[in-house]
Every structure is written in structure tokens, then in C-alpha cells.
């Protein structure tokens, strides 16, 4: 049996190092460096406990928002929390809010969540793995099937229980694959499901028409949350990263985004999602810059300007979002977010020592200790800067031993200027 020297596998060490070099910590890096955010971890574990409690699970989704400056460890924390959730049997998805996945578009966020979903101890596509784990004889599946059949209660189109029935009884692997893709957010011809019902002798029992495309995203979300539990997993944990991009949207798009945030955090009672846990990250100045009534940008100040815009929207299209949007804005208040706690000098030193060991293992070269300035200000106090500066210095010292490297950086501050490309994309997609 080989001796455990405590050294990390060079390939794993390099993977961790490259992720840190690019400012996107991977699982290896997070495991090695650890996490020092006890309050965020406590709140997160409390939500997982609520969902996993078989006696009194919550009747709706649960959510928390984490705030912090750019480069202070929000992504690191998200990866750490994801590892904890996976170890407790939760399916996890990470979605970075971007042009491709705008927060106001539930269909796109859902599709991205499914495409990037991770099932504990599984490596395949999320819905495919869940479908493989379904056991029609298990009590979780029996409950799920009964729940799906009651469309008057759950608000689903009869297309969902019909597709579930076909998936359970049909031996047509191609059709079952199409159904799984439908659950995951893709389109399917109604005739395909009806052909499947005809094959299993159930066509008369499931009369239905194709639902409106706009109605499908919330129904898919509700269905997949229950599908996860039917497959024997604890629930679904959703990580929404970089919510501050909402500040670059137009006023109507921001209102729709706040309303969607309410949905993800379980604040819309008519659309319950029990078994869903959401963790969002946002910059610490978002509320004061975008929402607060005395914010610096007079064009925004959503606390006073947003609701009238929704009320006066064309043909009152978004009037029904006024309540959810107000709730979403309240969720983003500084006092309601969980702030990242700055690391102590000792924690910084311990983290940098772990990083030094990772670098040494990665290259088979004893990286020297570096002087860490605990009195640094501005961007130099952020952990992302400290980590990348150390890696750059070790690179130069390893390749050019006689060099005396000095690191220069530039302050980054998030701007909330409205993005014309986002507005154009929304209009092109009928938003």
C-alpha cells in the first residue's frame, strides 16, 4: 500500500491552480482551501434540513441571497455550498446570470439549470439520470404519479402526466428520450405523446391539447422538482450567480427579474415549489445603487419608479407583476442579504499557505513563502487579487529564479449602465 505523503496529485493540483488563476475556483481548489463563511453555511444547512425533514418539509421553495464585493469569494462560497448539498443527496444547478440566461426569462434559466445540473454520484445529463433512477414500485414514485395526475391541484397541463405514463410503460427508447428532452425544456410534437398513449392503450384516458409555450416554464419547474424527489433525491438546489447584472436591464426587464427572484425564493404562493432551495449572489451595493429611493442614479431608484412603470405597461401586460416585483426588491435589501465576512489575518495566512502547497505539488517545485500585506487597501485586500498575485509571482520565480516580480492591478467596480444589447435581445424574443 503506497505511503500517504500528504501531497496532492500533480494533475489535480494543476487543475485547481488553473481554476484559481482564472478566478473561477473548481471543486479541487475549494476542497483544498476551505471556506470561512460560517453564517452563510449555517443558513444554508438550515434550509437543507427543512427540505430533508420528512415530517414537516416546507410547503414552498426556500431562498437566501449572499452579498459581497467583486473578488471577495462569492463564487468560492457557491462551489463550497454545492459540495455540501451534493453530499446530502440534493441535485444541484449553477446558473450565471448573463445575456444568454437573463433572470427575467424563466424558460432560459430553467433550461440552463437542467443542462448544467449535477446529480449526486452521477455523471450523465441531469434529466436522463433522474429518469434512469425512477422506480415505479417505490413509494416516492407512486406519490409522484398520483400528484402528476391531479392537474386541477398542481396546475400542470395534462401533457405532463400523459408523458409520464408513456415513459413508464413504453418500450420505445427513442420516444422516451424525446419525452425526457421535453421535461428538460425542449419541444415535442403532441402527436408523438399521443402515439405513445395509443401504443399502451391509454389514449382515451389522457385527452389534452398542446399548452401555450409561455405556460410551460413554470410547469416544467414544478414537474422537475417533484421528479427529483420521485427519483429518491432530497431536493433541488439552485445557485443563481451574479444577480447584479439585472442592474444593466431596462426598467421593465428589471421588474420582471425581481418578480422571478420572488419565484425562486418561494415568495409567490400561487406557484409553490416545495423541495426547491435557491442561493443567489449579488454585489453588496446593488440595492443602494439600483433600488433605494435616494440612489445616485435618478433614472433608476426602482423603489419609487418601477411599480408605476409596470402598472402603465402596454395593455397592462405586466401589471400583475407589481406585487412579486416589490417582494423581489425587498429580498435584495442589504439587511436581508447574508454578507460575506472578511477573512482575518490568520485565515488569510492559512489560506495562502494551502495555496503555496498546491503550487508546490503542481510543479514539483518548492514554492517560497511570500510576504502578505495585511494592511492592503482597495482591490489589494480582496482574496482574488492575493491568490492571483501569488500564483503570478511563483510562476516568474520558478521560470526566472533571479527575478524580483512586483504585481500591479487595477480597481474593478461593477457598473449598472443599461445594456442596449440586452434590450434588443428581449424585443427580438417577444419580451
Order of alpha helices (4+ residues) and beta strands (2+ residues): alpha-alpha-alpha-beta-alpha-beta-alpha-alpha-alpha-alpha-alpha-alpha-alpha-alpha-beta-alpha-beta-alpha-alpha-beta-alpha-alpha-alpha
